[in-house]
């Protein structure tokens, strides 16, 4: 049981956010809700986290201004790399950015993002989107057959 009285979730979330304060805030709120969370402040950290364990959900900032790999200039480039290099992986993706426009939303959805959240909407709205995305992802996964040992 989690300290706030909630059961721990088995879902694994990766938060890719180059602003330290935002990353820490989002991570702490998700952990308080019982999720297993890894935070990455750079593209290299995010790639290392993915190599260790593919997340069920990726929360991705678009403006990775401090991108440490020249070819990855923003969150869209990172998402493209993820889709190309790990085609079998299918984490739900939430874009979490101050750059929220119809064009950004259309591009994000075309790349498979399930939601585009404006940071001005606050963390409670993000938490709702996280729950929705993970519930939808879980409902789309094939059922595991039950094998009787009798």
Buried (B, 14 or more C-beta within 10 A) or exposed (E): EEEEEEEEBEBBBBBBBBBEEBBBBBBEBBBBBBBBBBBBBBBEBBBEBBEEEBBBBBBBBBBBEEBBBEEBBBBBBBBEBBBEEEEEEBBBBBBBBEBBEEEBBEBBBEBEBBBBBBBEEEBEBBBEBBBBBBEEBEEEEEEEEEEEEE
